[in-house]
Amino acid sequence: MGYQVLARKYRPQRFADVAGQDHVTRTLLNALSQNRIAHGYIFSGHRGIGKTTIARILAQALNCRTAVGSAERPTPEPCGICDSCSEIRQGSAVDVIEIDAATNRGIDEIRELRDAARYAPARDRYKIYILDEAHQITEAAFNALLKTLEEPPAHVIFMMATTEPENIPQTIRSRCQHFSFHAVRFDDILEQLRKIAREEQVEAEDAALALLAEAGDGSMRDALSIMDQAIASAPVQDGRPVLAAEQIRDLMGSVPQAVFERLMEAIAQGESVALMEQLNVLLNAGHSPSSLARQMVRYLRNALMAKLGGEQTELLQISGDERARAARTAMLFTEEDLTRNLQIMLRTFDDLNFRQEQRFHLELGLMKLVHAQRLLPLEELLSALGGKGLPDKAPASPSPSPAQRPSASATRSTSASPAASPTAAPSLSPFGSAGGNWGPGRTMESNTKPVSSGSNVTEMPRPISAPSSELPRVALDAKAEPAVAAPPAGFTSSLTEGSLAKAPENATAGCAVDAETMRQAVVSALELGGHSSASQLLSAATWSVEGAGIRIETAPMGKKMLSLTVNAASEKIIRQELQRLGAPSRFLVVPGAGAAPGGAMAVAAPAAGSVQEAALAHPMVQKAKEIFKAEVRSVVDLRSK
């Protein structure tokens, strides 16, 4: 016999061998043991998950000649050795007729089937018809089969397998038992691939098998087909094929997940140039824009699931390394950011299917992801207005043209008047919007629009359509004070460049909370919220109330480490706690500019019993410090809570 592909060679021959369909196999075994056999079954679900296989196993169990309870057949499972079981497995059984409904879909074929069903089986107990791709049968043909299904002969059983059960008429479905099959879980596919690799004497890395299982996308047959192809292309060592992760990626044309992690880091940092350069490298390597967009969508989905359920959630059907990677990416964004990014990439992927210049549309989609990080939630805009809500009256006239907008000097004089809002133009403050931590590595762009409310003039933030190069930008450097670019005409700011104290005198009016009280409250809230790393960092930081906001200067550390420690989730806790205290809700977290003697950065002493203390005392950490002559600047707890 010639070579047999893995999907056929390892097709299950017993109910117990079918992976991922326990709810179906358990029901059918109980029905067999209780002799509750239906005359019609519908098996529906994803491709390659065992619908036709279970139909054949059920046919073997019904026509098996070995009695249940004997030594050869102790359970209702088919014995697999009698003539009936062997013929059904080989496809040569006279009384088990398997029909491809995609080609035999007309009323004439169904009439012939109906006429043949009247005759008793030639040898076995039941005459069984297995209709594969049953949704292809025409409506007229289904109507011809309707009466036979409603009152079939006692010796006839119909089994219909389909991927589209909604296309089967309801009159047919109501006369059959419907079993909905599940997509096979990632772990079940991975375990089956390991068993087959051992049987086939294939040396396979766990990462390579995980890639094959993920590529199966819930289909065992798809995973086995890709594995067959991978074994054929694998190098041979000592007479055994060797499967490596890099070889699997090259075979499938996929990109390592580390590449998408770097892309998302560039998006989080607003580094458009670095993003486009990395994309250019991928496209020059031969990856198609459509394939990159599809993989990007999958990666964003995994990051969103990691954000919702943590690194070990069952929502992630990927390997352990990829789980950790998705969790790291999820830390860079809020839940709303990830949802918005996923929507943008899904729309971009749809656009690529019918666009001529696919590269341009992919580049545009990624640039939208960068720009989307500058959007502010409505809640933050309202909070930036000091809780006073929107003005009573909306402007009756359209937006003024650039020539009609007030000059910069006129705007500054307006903002300095007592009637001006103390929270005017919060977007130009280095504190961000309502306490948003825009650094390190994050920038914020905004604009303001004069709105008339009675006799007073206030400033309302509004979206920006101008190029980002024309907008004021707030940037943080690891060793420099934040600098605010000079605003163009039409903008107003309560802070001047390089100064945090020159805010309106009434900016913090009514706030009697000192910096120490705010520090203790925020540190306690972060500890209760599970952000021990951020709590430890801000506990040792220097807090000061300066003008319209709060400045928090931490120990010297890199921008990337600061953004990982004080992430979006901890920012939200800080902002809520400051609002509860009645303190200014805008804050700025910056790394210190000093260095410890000998060039080592200073780090605060860890609290007794904390994760930081345990990490610093670990022998591996001590050994690493000795080998690399290094100091530990900060400890981030990345374990799932």
KOLMARVEX-536019 format. One line per field, with one value per residue (C-alpha): residue number from 1; residue in one letter; x, y, z. Coordinates in nm, 2 decimals. Example, Ala and Ser with C-alpha at 12.3 -4.5 7.8 and 13.67 -1.06 7.14 Angstrom:
// KOLMARVEX-536019
n: 1/2;
res: A/S;
east: 1.23/1.37;
north: -0.45/-0.11;
up: 0.78/0.71;
END
This chain:
// KOLMARVEX-536019
n: 1/2/3/4/5/6/7/8/9/10/11/12/13/14/15/16/17/18/19/20/21/22/23/24/25/26/27/28/29/30/31/32/33/34/35/36/37/38/39/40/41/42/43/44/45/46/47/48/49/50/51/52/53/54/55/56/57/58/59/60/61/62/63/64/65/66/67/68/69/70/71/72/73/74/75/76/77/78/79/80/81/82/83/84/85/86/87/88/89/90/91/92/93/94/95/96/97/98/99/100/101/102/103/104/105/106/107/108/109/110/111/112/113/114/115/116/117/118/119/120/121/122/123/124/125/126/127/128/129/130/131/132/133/134/135/136/137/138/139/140/141/142/143/144/145/146/147/148/149/150/151/152/153/154/155/156/157/158/159/160/161/162/163/164/165/166/167/168/169/170/171/172/173/174/175/176/177/178/179/180/181/182/183/184/185/186/187/188/189/190/191/192/193/194/195/196/197/198/199/200/201/202/203/204/205/206/207/208/209/210/211/212/213/214/215/216/217/218/219/220/221/222/223/224/225/226/227/228/229/230/231/232/233/234/235/236/237/238/239/240/241/242/243/244/245/246/247/248/249/250/251/252/253/254/255/256/257/258/259/260/261/262/263/264/265/266/267/268/269/270/271/272/273/274/275/276/277/278/279/280/281/282/283/284/285/286/287/288/289/290/291/292/293/294/295/296/297/298/299/300/301/302/303/304/305/306/307/308/309/310/311/312/313/314/315/316/317/318/319/320/321/322/323/324/325/326/327/328/329/330/331/332/333/334/335/336/337/338/339/340/341/342/343/344/345/346/347/348/349/350/351/352/353/354/355/356/357/358/359/360/361/362/363/364/365/366/367/368/369/370/371/372/373/374/375/376/377/378/379/380/381/382/383/384/385/386/387/388/389/390/391/392/393/394/395/396/397/398/399/400/401/402/403/404/405/406/407/408/409/410/411/412/413/414/415/416/417/418/419/420/421/422/423/424/425/426/427/428/429/430/431/432/433/434/435/436/437/438/439/440/441/442/443/444/445/446/447/448/449/450/451/452/453/454/455/456/457/458/459/460/461/462/463/464/465/466/467/468/469/470/471/472/473/474/475/476/477/478/479/480/481/482/483/484/485/486/487/488/489/490/491/492/493/494/495/496/497/498/499/500/501/502/503/504/505/506/507/508/509/510/511/512/513/514/515/516/517/518/519/520/521/522/523/524/525/526/527/528/529/530/531/532/533/534/535/536/537/538/539/540/541/542/543/544/545/546/547/548/549/550/551/552/553/554/555/556/557/558/559/560/561/562/563/564/565/566/567/568/569/570/571/572/573/574/575/576/577/578/579/580/581/582/583/584/585/586/587/588/589/590/591/592/593/594/595/596/597/598/599/600/601/602/603/604/605/606/607/608/609/610/611/612/613/614/615/616/617/618/619/620/621/622/623/624/625/626/627/628/629/630/631/632/633/634/635/636/637/638/639/640/641;
res: M/G/Y/Q/V/L/A/R/K/Y/R/P/Q/R/F/A/D/V/A/G/Q/D/H/V/T/R/T/L/L/N/A/L/S/Q/N/R/I/A/H/G/Y/I/F/S/G/H/R/G/I/G/K/T/T/I/A/R/I/L/A/Q/A/L/N/C/R/T/A/V/G/S/A/E/R/P/T/P/E/P/C/G/I/C/D/S/C/S/E/I/R/Q/G/S/A/V/D/V/I/E/I/D/A/A/T/N/R/G/I/D/E/I/R/E/L/R/D/A/A/R/Y/A/P/A/R/D/R/Y/K/I/Y/I/L/D/E/A/H/Q/I/T/E/A/A/F/N/A/L/L/K/T/L/E/E/P/P/A/H/V/I/F/M/M/A/T/T/E/P/E/N/I/P/Q/T/I/R/S/R/C/Q/H/F/S/F/H/A/V/R/F/D/D/I/L/E/Q/L/R/K/I/A/R/E/E/Q/V/E/A/E/D/A/A/L/A/L/L/A/E/A/G/D/G/S/M/R/D/A/L/S/I/M/D/Q/A/I/A/S/A/P/V/Q/D/G/R/P/V/L/A/A/E/Q/I/R/D/L/M/G/S/V/P/Q/A/V/F/E/R/L/M/E/A/I/A/Q/G/E/S/V/A/L/M/E/Q/L/N/V/L/L/N/A/G/H/S/P/S/S/L/A/R/Q/M/V/R/Y/L/R/N/A/L/M/A/K/L/G/G/E/Q/T/E/L/L/Q/I/S/G/D/E/R/A/R/A/A/R/T/A/M/L/F/T/E/E/D/L/T/R/N/L/Q/I/M/L/R/T/F/D/D/L/N/F/R/Q/E/Q/R/F/H/L/E/L/G/L/M/K/L/V/H/A/Q/R/L/L/P/L/E/E/L/L/S/A/L/G/G/K/G/L/P/D/K/A/P/A/S/P/S/P/S/P/A/Q/R/P/S/A/S/A/T/R/S/T/S/A/S/P/A/A/S/P/T/A/A/P/S/L/S/P/F/G/S/A/G/G/N/W/G/P/G/R/T/M/E/S/N/T/K/P/V/S/S/G/S/N/V/T/E/M/P/R/P/I/S/A/P/S/S/E/L/P/R/V/A/L/D/A/K/A/E/P/A/V/A/A/P/P/A/G/F/T/S/S/L/T/E/G/S/L/A/K/A/P/E/N/A/T/A/G/C/A/V/D/A/E/T/M/R/Q/A/V/V/S/A/L/E/L/G/G/H/S/S/A/S/Q/L/L/S/A/A/T/W/S/V/E/G/A/G/I/R/I/E/T/A/P/M/G/K/K/M/L/S/L/T/V/N/A/A/S/E/K/I/I/R/Q/E/L/Q/R/L/G/A/P/S/R/F/L/V/V/P/G/A/G/A/A/P/G/G/A/M/A/V/A/A/P/A/A/G/S/V/Q/E/A/A/L/A/H/P/M/V/Q/K/A/K/E/I/F/K/A/E/V/R/S/V/V/D/L/R/S/K;
east: 0.00/0.13/0.19/-0.11/-0.13/-0.13/-0.49/-0.61/-0.35/-0.44/-0.82/-0.99/-1.15/-1.32/-1.52/-1.25/-1.00/-1.19/-1.04/-1.24/-1.59/-1.67/-2.02/-2.10/-1.92/-2.07/-2.42/-2.39/-2.23/-2.52/-2.77/-2.61/-2.60/-2.97/-3.07/-3.21/-3.12/-3.26/-3.34/-3.18/-2.87/-2.72/-2.35/-2.25/-1.94/-1.61/-1.41/-1.18/-1.31/-1.45/-1.81/-1.77/-1.54/-1.79/-2.06/-1.85/-1.77/-2.14/-2.22/-1.96/-2.11/-2.46/-2.37/-2.09/-2.14/-1.97/-2.21/-2.17/-2.02/-1.81/-1.43/-1.38/-1.64/-1.69/-1.85/-2.07/-1.76/-1.72/-1.49/-1.30/-1.21/-1.54/-1.62/-1.87/-1.63/-1.35/-1.56/-1.70/-1.35/-1.23/-1.54/-1.66/-1.96/-2.28/-2.52/-2.34/-2.37/-2.16/-2.28/-2.11/-2.41/-2.21/-2.23/-2.54/-2.76/-3.05/-3.40/-3.34/-3.05/-3.26/-3.55/-3.32/-3.20/-3.55/-3.66/-3.35/-3.42/-3.74/-3.54/-3.40/-3.02/-2.83/-2.65/-2.61/-2.87/-2.91/-2.89/-2.71/-2.68/-2.41/-2.46/-2.15/-2.18/-2.56/-2.63/-2.55/-2.87/-3.13/-3.46/-3.66/-3.44/-3.49/-3.86/-3.85/-3.66/-3.90/-4.16/-3.89/-3.73/-4.06/-4.17/-3.86/-3.84/-3.71/-3.39/-3.28/-3.07/-2.97/-2.66/-2.59/-2.26/-2.25/-2.05/-2.36/-2.65/-2.85/-2.89/-3.07/-3.45/-3.60/-3.84/-3.55/-3.37/-3.68/-3.69/-3.33/-3.11/-2.87/-2.52/-2.31/-1.94/-1.69/-1.36/-1.08/-0.89/-0.53/-0.41/-0.59/-0.44/-0.09/-0.12/-0.23/0.06/0.31/0.17/0.20/0.55/0.65/0.48/0.64/0.98/1.01/1.22/1.00/1.05/0.76/0.76/0.73/0.44/0.27/0.29/0.13/-0.14/-0.21/-0.21/-0.48/-0.72/-0.94/-0.92/-0.74/-0.73/-0.57/-0.30/-0.22/-0.21/0.04/0.24/0.26/0.39/0.64/0.78/0.84/1.03/1.23/1.60/1.70/1.94/2.04/1.76/1.49/1.32/1.37/1.10/1.21/1.00/1.19/1.14/0.76/0.74/0.92/0.69/0.37/0.50/0.42/0.61/0.76/0.54/0.83/0.81/0.45/0.55/0.81/0.55/0.31/0.59/0.66/0.29/0.27/0.56/0.43/0.74/0.60/0.94/1.05/0.71/0.73/1.10/1.00/0.71/0.94/1.17/0.88/0.75/1.09/1.13/0.84/0.55/0.22/0.03/-0.28/-0.09/0.07/-0.27/-0.43/-0.15/-0.16/-0.54/-0.47/-0.19/-0.41/-0.69/-0.45/-0.33/-0.69/-0.77/-0.46/-0.57/-0.92/-0.83/-0.46/-0.17/-0.31/-0.67/-0.84/-0.93/-0.57/-0.52/-0.14/0.18/0.33/0.59/0.33/0.10/0.38/0.44/0.07/0.06/0.36/0.19/-0.14/0.05/0.13/-0.24/-0.57/-0.87/-1.02/-0.70/-0.67/-1.04/-0.99/-0.67/-0.84/-1.13/-0.88/-0.69/-1.00/-1.12/-0.77/-0.77/-1.11/-0.99/-0.69/-0.92/-1.04/-0.78/-0.51/-0.23/-0.23/0.10/-0.03/-0.35/-0.15/0.08/-0.22/-0.38/-0.07/-0.04/-0.40/-0.29/-0.03/-0.27/-0.54/-0.31/-0.36/-0.74/-0.88/-1.19/-1.49/-1.46/-1.11/-1.23/-1.51/-1.27/-1.04/-1.31/-1.31/-1.63/-1.84/-1.96/-2.02/-2.11/-2.48/-2.48/-2.31/-2.16/-2.42/-2.17/-1.92/-1.56/-1.37/-1.12/-0.75/-0.77/-1.06/-0.90/-0.76/-0.38/-0.16/-0.12/-0.50/-0.56/-0.30/-0.46/-0.80/-0.68/-0.52/-0.85/-1.04/-1.34/-1.13/-1.16/-0.88/-0.87/-0.84/-0.65/-0.55/-0.40/-0.10/-0.01/0.27/0.03/-0.17/-0.54/-0.69/-0.38/-0.30/0.07/0.19/0.54/0.78/0.77/0.40/0.30/-0.03/-0.17/-0.48/-0.63/-0.88/-1.18/-1.33/-1.68/-1.91/-2.10/-2.28/-2.02/-1.73/-1.50/-1.38/-1.16/-1.30/-1.07/-1.16/-1.01/-0.72/-0.71/-0.39/-0.06/0.11/0.42/0.22/0.09/0.24/0.40/0.49/0.79/0.97/1.34/1.50/1.74/1.57/1.29/0.97/0.96/0.64/0.67/0.55/0.18/0.07/-0.19/-0.53/-0.39/-0.39/-0.20/-0.20/0.17/0.46/0.76/0.98/0.77/0.52/0.45/0.32/-0.04/-0.34/-0.36/-0.70/-0.59/-0.57/-0.80/-0.99/-0.73/-0.60/-0.44/-0.06/0.18/0.25/-0.12/-0.16/0.15/0.03/-0.33/-0.21/0.05/-0.21/-0.46/-0.20/-0.10/-0.47/-0.52/-0.24/0.02/0.29/0.57/0.41/0.33/0.69/0.82/0.59/0.64/1.00/0.93/0.93/0.59/0.52/0.22/0.32/0.06/-0.22/-0.09/0.13/0.48/0.61/0.98/1.09/1.43/1.65/1.53/1.47/1.16/1.06/1.09/0.89/0.61/0.59/0.58/0.33/0.11/-0.24/-0.41/-0.21/-0.26/-0.63/-0.60/-0.38/-0.63/-0.93/-0.75/-0.65/-1.01/-1.14/-0.91/-1.01/-0.66/-0.56/-0.63/-0.35/-0.01/0.33/0.55/0.92/1.24/1.50/1.80/2.07/2.30/2.45/2.83/3.02/2.76/2.50/2.14/2.00/1.72/1.50/1.54/1.26/1.00/1.03/0.84/0.78/0.83/1.12/1.30/1.25/1.37/1.68/1.77/1.74/2.07/2.03/1.98/2.29/2.49/2.38/2.48/2.82/2.88/2.76/2.88/2.54/2.28/1.91/1.72/1.37/1.17/0.84/0.60/0.47/0.30/-0.07/-0.29;
north: 0.00/0.35/0.63/0.74/1.09/1.15/1.27/0.93/0.71/0.84/0.88/0.77/0.42/0.44/0.70/0.73/0.83/1.14/1.45/1.75/1.61/1.45/1.59/1.40/1.07/1.05/1.10/0.84/0.58/0.62/0.59/0.27/0.12/0.21/0.11/0.46/0.48/0.77/0.74/1.06/1.25/1.59/1.64/2.01/2.21/2.34/2.16/1.88/1.82/1.46/1.48/1.22/1.02/0.99/0.90/0.61/0.50/0.51/0.30/0.04/0.03/-0.02/-0.30/-0.46/-0.84/-0.88/-0.88/-0.60/-0.74/-1.00/-1.02/-0.86/-0.59/-0.51/-0.17/-0.03/0.07/-0.12/-0.42/-0.31/-0.67/-0.82/-0.82/-0.54/-0.31/-0.38/-0.32/0.01/0.12/0.04/0.20/-0.12/-0.21/-0.29/-0.16/0.16/0.40/0.72/0.99/1.31/1.55/1.82/1.63/1.42/1.71/1.70/1.56/1.27/1.14/1.18/0.99/0.70/0.70/0.71/0.42/0.21/0.28/0.07/-0.25/-0.44/-0.44/-0.71/-0.85/-0.61/-0.49/-0.14/0.02/0.35/0.65/0.91/1.23/1.45/1.82/1.78/2.16/2.13/1.94/2.14/2.24/2.03/1.73/1.79/1.80/1.47/1.32/1.47/1.20/0.92/1.11/1.15/0.79/0.59/0.21/0.05/-0.06/0.28/0.55/0.88/1.06/1.41/1.60/1.97/2.28/2.50/2.36/2.68/2.59/2.27/2.33/2.35/2.07/1.84/1.95/1.90/1.53/1.46/1.47/1.76/1.74/2.06/1.99/2.21/2.34/2.13/2.30/2.40/2.17/1.87/1.93/1.98/1.65/1.46/1.61/1.50/1.14/1.13/1.27/0.99/0.73/0.87/0.90/1.27/1.50/1.81/2.12/2.21/2.56/2.39/2.17/2.47/2.66/2.37/2.34/2.72/2.70/2.43/2.70/2.44/2.18/1.86/1.77/2.11/2.07/1.72/1.83/2.11/1.87/1.62/1.90/2.02/1.66/1.64/1.97/1.90/1.83/1.47/1.40/1.04/0.92/1.12/1.44/1.74/2.00/2.35/2.65/2.87/2.61/2.60/2.97/2.98/2.70/2.88/3.23/3.35/3.61/3.55/3.69/3.89/4.11/4.20/4.27/4.52/4.68/4.73/4.88/5.13/5.21/5.26/5.49/5.69/5.61/5.63/5.62/5.30/5.14/5.21/5.09/4.76/4.72/4.79/4.51/4.27/4.36/4.35/4.00/3.89/3.89/4.00/4.29/4.08/3.80/4.06/4.22/3.89/3.79/4.14/4.09/3.76/3.91/4.20/3.96/3.76/4.08/4.18/3.84/3.86/4.21/4.07/3.74/3.75/3.54/3.20/3.26/2.98/3.25/3.22/2.91/2.96/2.83/2.95/3.18/3.35/3.39/3.58/3.79/3.88/3.97/4.21/4.38/4.41/4.60/4.88/4.96/5.00/4.77/5.05/5.11/4.74/4.72/5.03/4.89/4.56/4.74/4.95/4.64/4.44/4.73/4.75/4.37/4.41/4.69/4.49/4.23/4.47/4.73/4.76/4.92/4.69/4.82/5.18/5.07/4.86/5.15/5.38/5.13/5.11/5.49/5.50/5.29/5.54/5.83/5.65/5.65/6.03/6.01/6.09/5.93/6.15/6.09/6.24/6.54/6.60/6.55/6.80/7.06/7.04/6.84/7.13/6.95/7.11/7.47/7.56/7.70/7.55/7.78/7.88/7.96/7.72/7.70/8.02/8.02/8.06/8.43/8.48/8.30/8.52/8.58/8.41/8.72/8.78/8.43/8.45/8.77/8.60/8.30/8.53/8.71/8.61/8.49/8.24/7.87/7.75/7.43/7.58/7.39/7.09/6.92/7.14/7.07/6.82/6.65/6.52/6.50/6.46/6.30/6.08/5.97/6.06/5.97/5.82/5.77/5.89/6.22/6.40/6.64/6.85/7.17/7.41/7.59/7.91/7.85/8.13/8.07/8.38/8.66/8.42/8.26/7.91/7.67/7.34/7.06/6.94/6.68/6.78/6.73/6.92/6.73/6.62/6.83/7.15/7.05/7.12/6.81/6.70/6.46/6.31/6.22/5.98/6.24/6.57/6.79/6.78/7.06/7.21/7.34/7.69/7.68/7.82/8.08/7.98/7.78/7.87/7.72/7.77/7.66/7.84/7.65/7.49/7.60/7.40/7.67/7.95/7.83/8.05/8.13/7.96/7.64/7.45/7.66/7.47/7.19/7.15/6.81/6.81/6.60/6.35/6.27/6.22/6.00/5.77/5.74/5.66/5.41/5.23/5.23/5.08/4.81/4.71/4.71/4.46/4.70/4.64/4.75/5.09/5.12/5.06/5.30/5.59/5.53/5.62/5.91/6.28/6.43/6.80/7.02/7.26/7.49/7.31/6.96/6.72/6.63/6.28/6.23/5.87/5.71/5.73/5.47/5.42/5.54/5.19/5.06/5.35/5.29/4.92/5.00/5.29/5.15/5.25/5.05/5.20/5.55/5.50/5.41/5.71/5.95/5.81/5.83/6.19/6.28/6.12/6.33/6.65/6.70/6.81/6.51/6.60/6.45/6.40/6.10/6.16/5.97/6.13/6.28/6.18/5.88/5.70/5.70/5.49/5.54/5.31/5.43/5.47/5.23/5.26/4.99/4.73/4.69/4.39/4.08/4.25/4.09/4.33/4.20/3.84/3.91/4.10/3.82/3.55/3.36/3.40/3.77/3.80/3.59/3.80/4.12/3.97/3.85/4.17/4.41/4.56/4.70/4.63/4.96/4.84/4.52/4.47/4.19/4.04/3.75/3.71/3.82;
up: 0.00/-0.09/0.15/0.36/0.48/0.86/0.86/0.72/0.89/1.24/1.19/1.51/1.50/1.84/2.02/2.29/2.03/1.91/2.06/2.18/2.13/2.46/2.47/2.15/2.21/2.56/2.44/2.16/2.39/2.63/2.35/2.23/2.58/2.63/2.28/2.21/1.85/1.65/1.28/1.18/1.30/1.20/1.28/1.23/1.31/1.19/0.92/1.02/1.37/1.34/1.20/0.93/1.15/1.43/1.18/1.06/1.42/1.50/1.19/1.30/1.65/1.51/1.27/1.48/1.49/1.82/2.12/2.38/2.70/2.54/2.58/2.23/2.29/2.66/2.59/2.31/2.13/1.80/1.82/1.50/1.40/1.27/0.90/0.93/1.12/0.88/0.57/0.70/0.79/0.44/0.28/0.11/0.33/0.13/0.39/0.48/0.19/0.21/-0.04/-0.13/-0.12/-0.29/-0.62/-0.56/-0.46/-0.70/-0.66/-0.89/-0.68/-0.36/-0.52/-0.60/-0.24/-0.11/-0.33/-0.22/0.14/0.13/0.09/0.39/0.44/0.26/0.56/0.86/1.11/0.97/0.63/0.70/0.47/0.55/0.36/0.37/0.31/0.34/0.32/-0.05/-0.12/-0.30/-0.13/-0.37/-0.29/0.08/0.03/-0.15/0.15/0.41/0.42/0.45/0.74/0.92/0.89/0.80/0.78/1.10/0.94/0.79/0.97/0.81/0.92/0.78/0.82/0.75/0.81/0.75/0.95/0.90/0.53/0.61/0.62/0.97/0.87/0.82/1.14/1.36/1.25/1.34/1.65/1.60/1.75/1.73/1.73/1.90/1.76/1.90/2.18/2.13/2.41/2.26/1.91/2.07/2.26/1.95/1.75/2.02/2.00/1.62/1.63/1.86/1.64/1.33/1.50/1.43/1.64/1.70/1.92/2.14/1.98/1.63/1.74/1.91/1.58/1.39/1.65/1.63/1.25/1.27/1.41/1.59/1.31/1.38/1.01/0.91/1.18/1.06/0.69/0.78/0.99/0.70/0.48/0.75/0.79/0.41/0.41/0.74/0.74/0.84/1.11/1.19/0.97/1.16/1.04/1.27/1.30/1.41/1.48/1.23/0.96/1.03/1.00/0.67/0.54/0.64/0.55/0.91/1.11/1.45/1.73/1.86/1.55/1.63/1.99/1.86/1.63/1.92/2.13/1.85/1.84/2.21/2.20/1.90/1.70/1.35/1.18/1.36/1.28/0.91/0.90/1.06/0.82/0.52/0.63/0.65/0.31/0.15/0.29/0.08/0.33/0.18/0.33/0.36/0.55/0.78/0.86/0.93/1.17/1.33/1.39/1.56/1.78/1.89/1.97/2.19/2.36/2.43/2.58/2.80/2.92/3.01/3.17/3.24/3.10/3.20/3.08/2.88/2.62/2.49/2.27/2.22/2.37/2.70/2.54/2.32/2.63/2.80/2.49/2.46/2.83/2.79/2.50/2.70/2.97/2.72/2.64/2.81/2.74/2.53/2.34/2.25/2.14/1.92/1.77/1.69/1.52/1.31/1.20/1.12/0.89/0.74/0.67/0.50/0.29/0.16/0.01/-0.26/-0.29/-0.56/-0.35/-0.05/0.09/0.11/0.29/0.54/0.61/0.65/0.90/1.11/1.12/1.24/1.53/1.62/1.60/1.80/2.10/2.12/2.15/2.49/2.65/2.71/3.08/3.09/2.89/3.14/3.43/3.28/3.29/3.67/3.70/3.58/3.27/2.93/2.88/2.89/2.54/2.24/1.97/1.72/1.45/1.28/1.38/1.30/1.02/1.10/1.02/1.26/1.55/1.83/1.84/2.09/2.29/2.30/2.40/2.69/2.81/2.80/3.00/3.26/3.34/3.65/3.44/3.25/3.35/3.57/3.38/3.03/2.77/2.99/2.69/2.68/3.04/3.09/3.33/3.04/3.06/3.40/3.54/3.25/3.26/2.91/2.98/2.93/2.56/2.51/2.37/2.36/2.10/2.14/2.03/2.19/2.06/2.22/2.34/2.45/2.77/2.89/2.94/3.01/2.76/2.83/2.64/2.52/2.38/2.04/1.80/1.58/1.20/1.14/1.09/1.41/1.32/1.37/1.71/2.06/2.19/2.54/2.56/2.85/2.85/3.09/3.23/3.14/3.27/3.05/2.80/2.65/2.30/2.24/2.13/1.80/1.75/1.88/2.17/2.53/2.82/3.19/3.20/3.03/2.89/3.14/3.44/3.64/3.89/3.67/3.67/3.75/4.11/4.15/3.98/4.31/4.51/4.77/4.78/5.14/5.08/5.12/4.91/5.19/5.24/4.87/4.85/5.13/4.99/4.64/4.76/4.97/4.68/4.44/4.69/4.73/4.36/4.31/4.16/4.41/4.18/4.11/4.48/4.58/4.32/4.41/4.78/4.75/4.50/4.57/4.55/4.51/4.43/4.16/4.02/3.85/3.91/4.10/4.01/4.11/4.07/4.10/4.13/3.81/3.56/3.19/3.01/2.91/3.27/3.40/3.15/3.24/3.61/3.61/3.34/3.23/3.50/3.78/3.62/3.66/4.02/4.09/3.92/4.10/4.44/4.37/4.27/4.59/4.80/4.62/4.50/4.15/3.93/3.68/3.76/3.60/3.67/3.57/3.64/3.85/3.68/3.94/3.96/4.25/4.30/4.05/3.78/3.93/3.96/4.30/4.40/4.70/4.97/4.93/5.19/5.42/5.28/4.94/4.60/4.54/4.85/4.74/4.39/4.50/4.74/4.48/4.42/4.04/4.07/4.29/4.05/3.75/3.94/4.01/3.65/3.47/3.74/3.74/3.98/3.98/3.93/3.95/4.00/3.81/3.92/3.59/3.75/3.68/3.97;
END
